């Protein structure tokens, strides 16, 4: 039996993303990285640090401050054999590009009956937790997940940041890659292209449990894990599922986890009305109805514009809010 050596490094999420971009640029001459201040500066969060110096201004370069133009430029490149990776500097800054995303990026394969692929990635730093102001902390995943033709992923740790971005760049379909800003500095062990990590469309059970299942993605996953650890000290066993991929959605893993516990709480930063959390709750309710001992609960952001930095701790899902929702899962019937 041949043993394949896998290189591991301890990296922050930002470093893991940087390494994924560097490896993709080195391996594939059709990969291009561009956006606002991603060149010599290395991006606001330094995710593209050093790439221009290493690969030149033809491979990693700055664009004008025109998000619709950035997205349209990416469409043309992808139609002509390139694999563009564009960065939207902040979540809410992506909105000017939304017409390009919905009308062209998401529809090109269907419009051409499969003859034209758009292998492009739109990187979006998203969500709160960094003390940012309005237009810098939106959770815009529902807009993209609601748009047929897009893949939407949200890593929760450095290992997934690396592997999912490599998979996104290699995908023949357009991928919206949501990067939780408050996790950019979180560190973890990263397997560098072992080929054994779960791909896009696969959820992962991060913590086993028997009493209830917490379903989360992106920046909400560490909070859910912390809530499970606190609950364990009180004798309650909570399972944590990390979705990793919003589209495609892994119904099998999610439903298997919920059916094993009979109770579910969905945790997400975005406002709760008409949200990804709403869709998850609906899917679980439809598919796991006969296994549920209580209605599916949601712990989300409130249905308000994102608050000022000093109030964001009230907006974001917290351990206490999650445990309150768990306490409401009709335990008297257990």
C-alpha positions, 0 to 999 in steps of 0.5 A: 500500500502506498502512503501519500504524504500530506503537508500540514500547516497551522494557518489563520483563515486569511493565510489559508485563503492566501495559500489557496490563491497562491497554489491555484495561481501557481498550478493553473495559468488561467487563474487570475485574481483581481478586485479593489486594492488586492494588488500591491496592498494585498487587500483590506484583510491581506488575503492577497498579500504578496500575490502581485509580487510573486505572480506579476500584475498580469495575474493579480491586479487592482481594478477601478472602484466599480463592482458591476464592472469587476463582475462583468469583466469576470464574465468575459474572462470566464467565457474566454477560457480564464478562471477569474477570482474577483474580490468584493471588498465588503459584503454590501459593496457587492450589491452594485454587481448584483445585476451582473450576478443574477442576469449573466453569471447565474444564467449563462450555462442555462442560456447557452444550453450548457455550451458556455461555462462560467468557471469564476469565483466571487469572494465576498468578506461577509457578516459582522463581529469586527466592529464595522459600520454600516455597509461593512457587516452585511450577511447577504447570503440569502440573495445569492442562495435564492439565485438558481445557477450559483454555488454558495459556500461559507467556510467556518475554519482555516482548513475549509477556507483552503480546501473549499476555495481550491474546489471553488476555483476548479469548479466549472460553475460560478461560486459565491465564496463567503468569507466570515470576516471575524474568523480571518484571524482564527488559526487551525491545522490545514491539510494542503491539497490532500484531496481527502477533504469534503467538497462543495455540497457536503456538510460536516458534523463538527460535534456529536450529540444526542439531545438536539442538533445545532445547524450553523454555517460560517461565522456562526459555527464557532458560536454553536460549538461554544454553546454545545460545550457550555450545555455539556457542563449542564448535562445536555448533549448538543450535536453541531452540524457545519453546513459549509455549503449553502448551495448545493445543500446537503440534505442527507447529512443535515436530516440524518443529524436531526433524525438522530436527536429529534430536535433542531436549532438553526443558528445564523447571523443574517436577519431571520425573515425570508432567510437561509435559516428559514429555508433550513428550518423548512427543509428540516420540518418537511423531511424530518417531521416524523422524527421531530419532538419539537418545532425547529427553532431559529437563532438569527440576527434581528430584522433590522439594518445592521446596528452601530458597532457598540450594539452589534453584540445584541444583533449577533447570535450568542451562546445565551440566545442559543441555549435559550432556544434549546431550552424551549424545545419541549423537554418536558415531553422527553 
